[in-house]
């Protein structure tokens, strides 16, 4: 299964509670923090909701 490398590049401060919860659920804790997730439809849906706060690379 393909993997995604997700990096937080913008702050979640002054964002909606829903967007803050999604960033936390992805496992991102601070700026420039990077996590890896499997490429699933659920993760892709979360990424679409916060695409302006993160950078995504396929591994």
PDB file of N, H, CA, C and O in Angstrom:
ATOM      1  N   UNK A   1       0.847  -1.180   0.000  1.00  0.00           N
ATOM      2  CA  UNK A   1       0.000   0.000   0.000  1.00  0.00           C
ATOM      3  C   UNK A   1       0.892   1.242   0.000  1.00  0.00           C
ATOM      4  O   UNK A   1       1.939   1.271   0.646  1.00  0.00           O
ATOM      5  N   UNK A   2       0.464   2.247  -0.722  1.00  0.00           N
ATOM      6  H   UNK A   2      -0.388   2.223  -1.247  1.00  0.00           H
ATOM      7  CA  UNK A   2       1.222   3.496  -0.817  1.00  0.00           C
ATOM      8  C   UNK A   2       1.198   4.236   0.508  1.00  0.00           C
ATOM      9  O   UNK A   2       0.261   4.111   1.297  1.00  0.00           O
ATOM     10  N   UNK A   3       2.241   5.001   0.731  1.00  0.00           N
ATOM     11  H   UNK A   3       3.002   5.103   0.090  1.00  0.00           H
ATOM     12  CA  UNK A   3       2.344   5.794   1.953  1.00  0.00           C
ATOM     13  C   UNK A   3       2.343   7.277   1.584  1.00  0.00           C
ATOM     14  O   UNK A   3       2.748   7.662   0.487  1.00  0.00           O
ATOM     15  N   UNK A   4       1.877   8.098   2.529  1.00  0.00           N
ATOM     16  H   UNK A   4       1.548   7.785   3.420  1.00  0.00           H
ATOM     17  CA  UNK A   4       1.885   9.546   2.362  1.00  0.00           C
ATOM     18  C   UNK A   4       2.731  10.162   3.464  1.00  0.00           C
ATOM     19  O   UNK A   4       2.629   9.773   4.628  1.00  0.00           O
ATOM     20  N   UNK A   5       3.557  11.115   3.095  1.00  0.00           N
ATOM     21  H   UNK A   5       3.640  11.430   2.150  1.00  0.00           H
ATOM     22  CA  UNK A   5       4.353  11.877   4.052  1.00  0.00           C
ATOM     23  C   UNK A   5       3.673  13.237   4.189  1.00  0.00           C
ATOM     24  O   UNK A   5       3.599  13.998   3.224  1.00  0.00           O
ATOM     25  N   UNK A   6       3.177  13.542   5.391  1.00  0.00           N
ATOM     26  H   UNK A   6       3.237  12.923   6.174  1.00  0.00           H
ATOM     27  CA  UNK A   6       2.385  14.744   5.624  1.00  0.00           C
ATOM     28  C   UNK A   6       3.147  15.660   6.569  1.00  0.00           C
ATOM     29  O   UNK A   6       3.560  15.242   7.651  1.00  0.00           O
ATOM     30  N   UNK A   7       3.332  16.910   6.160  1.00  0.00           N
ATOM     31  H   UNK A   7       2.996  17.250   5.281  1.00  0.00           H
ATOM     32  CA  UNK A   7       4.064  17.894   6.952  1.00  0.00           C
ATOM     33  C   UNK A   7       3.189  19.114   7.183  1.00  0.00           C
ATOM     34  O   UNK A   7       2.576  19.628   6.248  1.00  0.00           O
ATOM     35  N   UNK A   8       3.130  19.578   8.418  1.00  0.00           N
ATOM     36  H   UNK A   8       3.628  19.161   9.178  1.00  0.00           H
ATOM     37  CA  UNK A   8       2.370  20.788   8.734  1.00  0.00           C
ATOM     38  C   UNK A   8       3.239  21.998   8.411  1.00  0.00           C
ATOM     39  O   UNK A   8       4.337  22.136   8.951  1.00  0.00           O
ATOM     40  N   UNK A   9       2.750  22.880   7.528  1.00  0.00           N
ATOM     41  H   UNK A   9       1.858  22.768   7.090  1.00  0.00           H
ATOM     42  CA  UNK A   9       3.526  24.045   7.112  1.00  0.00           C
ATOM     43  C   UNK A   9       2.894  25.360   7.557  1.00  0.00           C
ATOM     44  O   UNK A   9       3.546  26.402   7.498  1.00  0.00           O
ATOM     45  N   UNK A  10       1.632  25.332   8.003  1.00  0.00           N
ATOM     46  H   UNK A  10       1.103  24.485   8.051  1.00  0.00           H
ATOM     47  CA  UNK A  10       0.973  26.534   8.515  1.00  0.00           C
ATOM     48  C   UNK A  10       0.305  26.200   9.829  1.00  0.00           C
ATOM     49  O   UNK A  10      -0.071  25.056  10.082  1.00  0.00           O
ATOM     50  N   UNK A  11       0.163  27.216  10.662  1.00  0.00           N
ATOM     51  H   UNK A  11       0.469  28.146  10.457  1.00  0.00           H
ATOM     52  CA  UNK A  11      -0.388  27.035  12.000  1.00  0.00           C
ATOM     53  C   UNK A  11      -1.894  26.802  11.960  1.00  0.00           C
ATOM     54  O   UNK A  11      -2.585  27.274  11.058  1.00  0.00           O
ATOM     55  N   UNK A  12      -2.388  26.067  12.950  1.00  0.00           N
ATOM     56  H   UNK A  12      -1.826  25.683  13.683  1.00  0.00           H
ATOM     57  CA  UNK A  12      -3.830  25.831  13.087  1.00  0.00           C
ATOM     58  C   UNK A  12      -4.486  26.874  13.992  1.00  0.00           C
ATOM     59  O   UNK A  12      -5.687  26.805  14.254  1.00  0.00           O
ATOM     60  N   UNK A  13      -3.703  27.833  14.466  1.00  0.00           N
ATOM     61  H   UNK A  13      -2.727  27.889  14.254  1.00  0.00           H
ATOM     62  CA  UNK A  13      -4.261  28.911  15.284  1.00  0.00           C
ATOM     63  C   UNK A  13      -5.211  29.742  14.417  1.00  0.00           C
ATOM     64  O   UNK A  13      -4.932  29.996  13.246  1.00  0.00           O
ATOM     65  N   UNK A  14      -6.316  30.155  14.996  1.00  0.00           N
ATOM     66  H   UNK A  14      -6.542  29.949  15.948  1.00  0.00           H
ATOM     67  CA  UNK A  14      -7.355  30.928  14.321  1.00  0.00           C
ATOM     68  C   UNK A  14      -8.043  30.131  13.211  1.00  0.00           C
ATOM     69  O   UNK A  14      -8.526  30.711  12.238  1.00  0.00           O
ATOM     70  N   UNK A  15      -8.089  28.831  13.350  1.00  0.00           N
ATOM     71  H   UNK A  15      -7.697  28.359  14.140  1.00  0.00           H
ATOM     72  CA  UNK A  15      -8.829  27.952  12.437  1.00  0.00           C
ATOM     73  C   UNK A  15     -10.023  27.396  13.195  1.00  0.00           C
ATOM     74  O   UNK A  15     -10.098  27.511  14.418  1.00  0.00           O
ATOM     75  N   UNK A  16     -10.945  26.800  12.476  1.00  0.00           N
ATOM     76  H   UNK A  16     -10.884  26.706  11.482  1.00  0.00           H
ATOM     77  CA  UNK A  16     -12.122  26.245  13.126  1.00  0.00           C
ATOM     78  C   UNK A  16     -11.731  25.046  13.988  1.00  0.00           C
ATOM     79  O   UNK A  16     -10.684  24.431  13.782  1.00  0.00           O
ATOM     80  N   UNK A  17     -12.577  24.731  14.942  1.00  0.00           N
ATOM     81  H   UNK A  17     -13.427  25.230  15.109  1.00  0.00           H
ATOM     82  CA  UNK A  17     -12.317  23.588  15.828  1.00  0.00           C
ATOM     83  C   UNK A  17     -12.221  22.302  15.018  1.00  0.00           C
ATOM     84  O   UNK A  17     -11.423  21.422  15.341  1.00  0.00           O
ATOM     85  N   UNK A  18     -13.027  22.190  13.971  1.00  0.00           N
ATOM     86  H   UNK A  18     -13.675  22.905  13.709  1.00  0.00           H
ATOM     87  CA  UNK A  18     -12.998  20.992  13.133  1.00  0.00           C
ATOM     88  C   UNK A  18     -11.627  20.816  12.469  1.00  0.00           C
ATOM     89  O   UNK A  18     -11.091  19.709  12.430  1.00  0.00           O
ATOM     90  N   UNK A  19     -11.064  21.912  11.949  1.00  0.00           N
ATOM     91  H   UNK A  19     -11.500  22.812  11.981  1.00  0.00           H
ATOM     92  CA  UNK A  19      -9.756  21.829  11.312  1.00  0.00           C
ATOM     93  C   UNK A  19      -8.671  21.513  12.334  1.00  0.00           C
ATOM     94  O   UNK A  19      -7.757  20.745  12.037  1.00  0.00           O
ATOM     95  N   UNK A  20      -8.751  22.086  13.526  1.00  0.00           N
ATOM     96  H   UNK A  20      -9.494  22.711  13.767  1.00  0.00           H
ATOM     97  CA  UNK A  20      -7.786  21.786  14.579  1.00  0.00           C
ATOM     98  C   UNK A  20      -7.853  20.316  14.966  1.00  0.00           C
ATOM     99  O   UNK A  20      -6.822  19.682  15.190  1.00  0.00           O
ATOM    100  N   UNK A  21      -9.071  19.770  15.046  1.00  0.00           N
ATOM    101  H   UNK A  21      -9.909  20.284  14.864  1.00  0.00           H
ATOM    102  CA  UNK A  21      -9.240  18.359  15.392  1.00  0.00           C
ATOM    103  C   UNK A  21      -8.664  17.447  14.313  1.00  0.00           C
ATOM    104  O   UNK A  21      -8.074  16.412  14.626  1.00  0.00           O
ATOM    105  N   UNK A  22      -8.828  17.818  13.061  1.00  0.00           N
ATOM    106  H   UNK A  22      -9.308  18.658  12.807  1.00  0.00           H
ATOM    107  CA  UNK A  22      -8.295  17.011  11.963  1.00  0.00           C
ATOM    108  C   UNK A  22      -6.776  17.010  11.990  1.00  0.00           C
ATOM    109  O   UNK A  22      -6.155  15.963  11.810  1.00  0.00           O
ATOM    110  N   UNK A  23      -6.172  18.170  12.214  1.00  0.00           N
ATOM    111  H   UNK A  23      -6.677  19.021  12.361  1.00  0.00           H
ATOM    112  CA  UNK A  23      -4.707  18.254  12.295  1.00  0.00           C
ATOM    113  C   UNK A  23      -4.208  17.371  13.437  1.00  0.00           C
ATOM    114  O   UNK A  23      -3.220  16.654  13.281  1.00  0.00           O
ATOM    115  N   UNK A  24      -4.885  17.421  14.577  1.00  0.00           N
ATOM    116  H   UNK A  24      -5.687  18.004  14.703  1.00  0.00           H
ATOM    117  CA  UNK A  24      -4.486  16.595  15.721  1.00  0.00           C
ATOM    118  C   UNK A  24      -4.686  15.112  15.420  1.00  0.00           C
ATOM    119  O   UNK A  24      -3.854  14.287  15.798  1.00  0.00           O
ATOM    120  N   UNK A  25      -5.777  14.767  14.744  1.00  0.00           N
ATOM    121  H   UNK A  25      -6.453  15.437  14.436  1.00  0.00           H
ATOM    122  CA  UNK A  25      -6.057  13.366  14.419  1.00  0.00           C
ATOM    123  C   UNK A  25      -5.026  12.802  13.444  1.00  0.00           C
ATOM    124  O   UNK A  25      -4.749  11.602  13.459  1.00  0.00           O
ATOM    125  N   UNK A  26      -4.465  13.651  12.608  1.00  0.00           N
ATOM    126  H   UNK A  26      -4.691  14.625  12.595  1.00  0.00           H
ATOM    127  CA  UNK A  26      -3.409  13.212  11.700  1.00  0.00           C
ATOM    128  C   UNK A  26      -2.101  12.971  12.442  1.00  0.00           C
ATOM    129  O   UNK A  26      -1.184  12.357  11.896  1.00  0.00           O
ATOM    130  N   UNK A  27      -2.006  13.446  13.674  1.00  0.00           N
ATOM    131  H   UNK A  27      -2.750  13.945  14.117  1.00  0.00           H
ATOM    132  CA  UNK A  27      -0.809  13.233  14.470  1.00  0.00           C
ATOM    133  C   UNK A  27       0.185  14.375  14.387  1.00  0.00           C
ATOM    134  O   UNK A  27       1.322  14.248  14.841  1.00  0.00           O
ATOM    135  N   UNK A  28      -0.239  15.496  13.806  1.00  0.00           N
ATOM    136  H   UNK A  28      -1.163  15.600  13.437  1.00  0.00           H
ATOM    137  CA  UNK A  28       0.645  16.652  13.682  1.00  0.00           C
ATOM    138  C   UNK A  28       0.576  17.478  14.951  1.00  0.00           C
ATOM    139  O   UNK A  28      -0.513  17.827  15.407  1.00  0.00           O
ATOM    140  N   UNK A  29       1.728  17.796  15.525  1.00  0.00           N
ATOM    141  H   UNK A  29       2.613  17.513  15.154  1.00  0.00           H
ATOM    142  CA  UNK A  29       1.773  18.478  16.817  1.00  0.00           C
ATOM    143  C   UNK A  29       2.290  19.907  16.730  1.00  0.00           C
ATOM    144  O   UNK A  29       1.935  20.740  17.564  1.00  0.00           O
ATOM    145  N   UNK A  30       3.124  20.208  15.736  1.00  0.00           N
ATOM    146  H   UNK A  30       3.413  19.531  15.058  1.00  0.00           H
ATOM    147  CA  UNK A  30       3.730  21.539  15.647  1.00  0.00           C
ATOM    148  C   UNK A  30       4.127  21.789  14.191  1.00  0.00           C
ATOM    149  O   UNK A  30       4.065  20.885  13.358  1.00  0.00           O
ATOM    150  N   UNK A  31       4.530  23.009  13.900  1.00  0.00           N
ATOM    151  H   UNK A  31       4.580  23.744  14.577  1.00  0.00           H
ATOM    152  CA  UNK A  31       4.962  23.346  12.548  1.00  0.00           C
ATOM    153  C   UNK A  31       6.174  22.511  12.147  1.00  0.00           C
ATOM    154  O   UNK A  31       7.050  22.235  12.966  1.00  0.00           O
ATOM    155  N   UNK A  32       6.210  22.122  10.902  1.00  0.00           N
ATOM    156  H   UNK A  32       5.498  22.347  10.237  1.00  0.00           H
ATOM    157  CA  UNK A  32       7.286  21.339  10.288  1.00  0.00           C
ATOM    158  C   UNK A  32       7.407  19.936  10.882  1.00  0.00           C
ATOM    159  O   UNK A  32       8.427  19.271  10.699  1.00  0.00           O
ATOM    160  N   UNK A  33       6.376  19.487  11.588  1.00  0.00           N
ATOM    161  H   UNK A  33       5.548  20.027  11.736  1.00  0.00           H
ATOM    162  CA  UNK A  33       6.326  18.119  12.086  1.00  0.00           C
ATOM    163  C   UNK A  33       5.829  17.242  10.942  1.00  0.00           C
ATOM    164  O   UNK A  33       4.891  17.617  10.238  1.00  0.00           O
ATOM    165  N   UNK A  34       6.442  16.084  10.751  1.00  0.00           N
ATOM    166  H   UNK A  34       7.204  15.779  11.323  1.00  0.00           H
ATOM    167  CA  UNK A  34       6.105  15.194   9.651  1.00  0.00           C
ATOM    168  C   UNK A  34       5.655  13.846  10.186  1.00  0.00           C
ATOM    169  O   UNK A  34       6.250  13.301  11.116  1.00  0.00           O
ATOM    170  N   UNK A  35       4.586  13.310   9.581  1.00  0.00           N
ATOM    171  H   UNK A  35       4.102  13.753   8.826  1.00  0.00           H
ATOM    172  CA  UNK A  35       4.088  11.980   9.922  1.00  0.00           C
ATOM    173  C   UNK A  35       3.865  11.206   8.631  1.00  0.00           C
ATOM    174  O   UNK A  35       3.749  11.791   7.555  1.00  0.00           O
ATOM    175  N   UNK A  36       3.807   9.885   8.750  1.00  0.00           N
ATOM    176  H   UNK A  36       3.901   9.410   9.624  1.00  0.00           H
ATOM    177  CA  UNK A  36       3.519   9.027   7.605  1.00  0.00           C
ATOM    178  C   UNK A  36       2.232   8.267   7.863  1.00  0.00           C
ATOM    179  O   UNK A  36       2.013   7.753   8.960  1.00  0.00           O
ATOM    180  N   UNK A  37       1.372   8.196   6.837  1.00  0.00           N
ATOM    181  H   UNK A  37       1.550   8.613   5.945  1.00  0.00           H
ATOM    182  CA  UNK A  37       0.119   7.464   6.920  1.00  0.00           C
ATOM    183  C   UNK A  37      -0.052   6.649   5.645  1.00  0.00           C
ATOM    184  O   UNK A  37       0.499   6.991   4.598  1.00  0.00           O
ATOM    185  N   UNK A  38      -0.817   5.571   5.744  1.00  0.00           N
ATOM    186  H   UNK A  38      -1.264   5.293   6.594  1.00  0.00           H
ATOM    187  CA  UNK A  38      -1.198   4.822   4.552  1.00  0.00           C
ATOM    188  C   UNK A  38      -2.142   5.671   3.713  1.00  0.00           C
ATOM    189  O   UNK A  38      -2.894   6.488   4.244  1.00  0.00           O
ATOM    190  N   UNK A  39      -2.098   5.473   2.416  1.00  0.00           N
ATOM    191  H   UNK A  39      -1.487   4.809   1.985  1.00  0.00           H
ATOM    192  CA  UNK A  39      -2.955   6.226   1.499  1.00  0.00           C
ATOM    193  C   UNK A  39      -4.322   5.552   1.438  1.00  0.00           C
ATOM    194  O   UNK A  39      -4.535   4.645   0.634  1.00  0.00           O
ATOM    195  N   UNK A  40      -5.245   5.995   2.286  1.00  0.00           N
ATOM    196  H   UNK A  40      -5.072   6.732   2.939  1.00  0.00           H
ATOM    197  CA  UNK A  40      -6.597   5.450   2.324  1.00  0.00           C
ATOM    198  C   UNK A  40      -7.598   6.558   2.006  1.00  0.00           C
ATOM    199  O   UNK A  40      -7.263   7.737   2.120  1.00  0.00           O
ATOM    200  N   UNK A  41      -8.803   6.205   1.617  1.00  0.00           N
ATOM    201  H   UNK A  41      -9.075   5.247   1.525  1.00  0.00           H
ATOM    202  CA  UNK A  41      -9.818   7.233   1.347  1.00  0.00           C
ATOM    203  C   UNK A  41     -10.121   8.099   2.573  1.00  0.00           C
ATOM    204  O   UNK A  41     -10.421   9.285   2.432  1.00  0.00           O
ATOM    205  N   UNK A  42     -10.043   7.519   3.770  1.00  0.00           N
ATOM    206  H   UNK A  42      -9.799   6.556   3.885  1.00  0.00           H
ATOM    207  CA  UNK A  42     -10.320   8.284   4.986  1.00  0.00           C
ATOM    208  C   UNK A  42      -9.252   9.362   5.202  1.00  0.00           C
ATOM    209  O   UNK A  42      -9.572  10.506   5.526  1.00  0.00           O
ATOM    210  N   UNK A  43      -8.006   8.993   5.022  1.00  0.00           N
ATOM    211  H   UNK A  43      -7.746   8.064   4.759  1.00  0.00           H
ATOM    212  CA  UNK A  43      -6.914   9.955   5.187  1.00  0.00           C
ATOM    213  C   UNK A  43      -6.986  11.016   4.099  1.00  0.00           C
ATOM    214  O   UNK A  43      -6.784  12.198   4.377  1.00  0.00           O
ATOM    215  N   UNK A  44      -7.269  10.617   2.873  1.00  0.00           N
ATOM    216  H   UNK A  44      -7.434   9.657   2.646  1.00  0.00           H
ATOM    217  CA  UNK A  44      -7.383  11.580   1.768  1.00  0.00           C
ATOM    218  C   UNK A  44      -8.478  12.604   2.042  1.00  0.00           C
ATOM    219  O   UNK A  44      -8.309  13.785   1.740  1.00  0.00           O
ATOM    220  N   UNK A  45      -9.596  12.164   2.610  1.00  0.00           N
ATOM    221  H   UNK A  45      -9.733  11.205   2.856  1.00  0.00           H
ATOM    222  CA  UNK A  45     -10.680  13.078   2.955  1.00  0.00           C
ATOM    223  C   UNK A  45     -10.255  14.079   4.007  1.00  0.00           C
ATOM    224  O   UNK A  45     -10.608  15.256   3.929  1.00  0.00           O
ATOM    225  N   UNK A  46      -9.489  13.615   5.005  1.00  0.00           N
ATOM    226  H   UNK A  46      -9.202  12.659   5.069  1.00  0.00           H
ATOM    227  CA  UNK A  46      -8.984  14.523   6.037  1.00  0.00           C
ATOM    228  C   UNK A  46      -8.025  15.545   5.426  1.00  0.00           C
ATOM    229  O   UNK A  46      -8.045  16.720   5.794  1.00  0.00           O
ATOM    230  N   UNK A  47      -7.193  15.097   4.500  1.00  0.00           N
ATOM    231  H   UNK A  47      -7.177  14.143   4.201  1.00  0.00           H
ATOM    232  CA  UNK A  47      -6.223  15.990   3.875  1.00  0.00           C
ATOM    233  C   UNK A  47      -6.912  17.076   3.057  1.00  0.00           C
ATOM    234  O   UNK A  47      -6.437  18.211   3.010  1.00  0.00           O
ATOM    235  N   UNK A  48      -8.012  16.743   2.422  1.00  0.00           N
ATOM    236  H   UNK A  48      -8.398  15.821   2.460  1.00  0.00           H
ATOM    237  CA  UNK A  48      -8.746  17.742   1.646  1.00  0.00           C
ATOM    238  C   UNK A  48      -9.293  18.857   2.529  1.00  0.00           C
ATOM    239  O   UNK A  48      -9.385  20.002   2.087  1.00  0.00           O
ATOM    240  N   UNK A  49      -9.655  18.543   3.762  1.00  0.00           N
ATOM    241  H   UNK A  49      -9.581  17.613   4.121  1.00  0.00           H
ATOM    242  CA  UNK A  49     -10.225  19.540   4.671  1.00  0.00           C
ATOM    243  C   UNK A  49      -9.184  20.519   5.198  1.00  0.00           C
ATOM    244  O   UNK A  49      -9.526  21.640   5.576  1.00  0.00           O
ATOM    245  N   UNK A  50      -7.915  20.109   5.227  1.00  0.00           N
ATOM    246  H   UNK A  50      -7.637  19.199   4.920  1.00  0.00           H
ATOM    247  CA  UNK A  50      -6.860  20.979   5.769  1.00  0.00           C
ATOM    248  C   UNK A  50      -5.707  21.145   4.771  1.00  0.00           C
ATOM    249  O   UNK A  50      -4.562  21.343   5.177  1.00  0.00           O
ATOM    250  N   UNK A  51      -6.003  21.065   3.477  1.00  0.00           N
ATOM    251  H   UNK A  51      -6.933  20.904   3.147  1.00  0.00           H
ATOM    252  CA  UNK A  51      -4.958  21.111   2.460  1.00  0.00           C
ATOM    253  C   UNK A  51      -4.154  22.417   2.494  1.00  0.00           C
ATOM    254  O   UNK A  51      -3.007  22.444   2.051  1.00  0.00           O
ATOM    255  N   UNK A  52      -4.742  23.494   3.014  1.00  0.00           N
ATOM    256  H   UNK A  52      -5.675  23.472   3.375  1.00  0.00           H
ATOM    257  CA  UNK A  52      -4.061  24.788   3.069  1.00  0.00           C
ATOM    258  C   UNK A  52      -3.080  24.880   4.237  1.00  0.00           C
ATOM    259  O   UNK A  52      -2.326  25.850   4.329  1.00  0.00           O
ATOM    260  N   UNK A  53      -3.075  23.882   5.138  1.00  0.00           N
ATOM    261  H   UNK A  53      -3.687  23.094   5.063  1.00  0.00           H
ATOM    262  CA  UNK A  53      -2.191  23.896   6.301  1.00  0.00           C
ATOM    263  C   UNK A  53      -1.048  22.898   6.183  1.00  0.00           C
ATOM    264  O   UNK A  53      -0.115  22.933   6.985  1.00  0.00           O
ATOM    265  N   UNK A  54      -1.107  22.012   5.199  1.00  0.00           N
ATOM    266  H   UNK A  54      -1.865  21.984   4.548  1.00  0.00           H
ATOM    267  CA  UNK A  54      -0.160  20.903   5.137  1.00  0.00           C
ATOM    268  C   UNK A  54       0.480  20.781   3.761  1.00  0.00           C
ATOM    269  O   UNK A  54       0.027  21.381   2.787  1.00  0.00           O
ATOM    270  N   UNK A  55       1.547  19.987   3.708  1.00  0.00           N
ATOM    271  H   UNK A  55       1.916  19.500   4.500  1.00  0.00           H
ATOM    272  CA  UNK A  55       2.195  19.604   2.453  1.00  0.00           C
ATOM    273  C   UNK A  55       2.213  18.088   2.411  1.00  0.00           C
ATOM    274  O   UNK A  55       2.591  17.448   3.392  1.00  0.00           O
ATOM    275  N   UNK A  56       1.811  17.505   1.290  1.00  0.00           N
ATOM    276  H   UNK A  56       1.504  18.025   0.493  1.00  0.00           H
ATOM    277  CA  UNK A  56       1.704  16.056   1.169  1.00  0.00           C
ATOM    278  C   UNK A  56       2.650  15.569   0.070  1.00  0.00           C
ATOM    279  O   UNK A  56       2.699  16.131  -1.024  1.00  0.00           O
ATOM    280  N   UNK A  57       3.401  14.508   0.389  1.00  0.00           N
ATOM    281  H   UNK A  57       3.362  14.052   1.278  1.00  0.00           H
ATOM    282  CA  UNK A  57       4.280  13.860  -0.589  1.00  0.00           C
ATOM    283  C   UNK A  57       3.970  12.368  -0.580  1.00  0.00           C
ATOM    284  O   UNK A  57       3.732  11.782   0.476  1.00  0.00           O
ATOM    285  N   UNK A  58       3.975  11.763  -1.753  1.00  0.00           N
ATOM    286  H   UNK A  58       4.169  12.239  -2.611  1.00  0.00           H
ATOM    287  CA  UNK A  58       3.800  10.322  -1.843  1.00  0.00           C
ATOM    288  C   UNK A  58       5.165   9.648  -1.708  1.00  0.00           C
ATOM    289  O   UNK A  58       6.157  10.110  -2.271  1.00  0.00           O
ATOM    290  N   UNK A  59       5.195   8.560  -0.961  1.00  0.00           N
ATOM    291  H   UNK A  59       4.388   8.184  -0.504  1.00  0.00           H
ATOM    292  CA  UNK A  59       6.450   7.841  -0.759  1.00  0.00           C
ATOM    293  C   UNK A  59       6.422   6.574  -1.595  1.00  0.00           C
ATOM    294  O   UNK A  59       7.382   5.804  -1.583  1.00  0.00           O
TER     295      UNK A  59
END
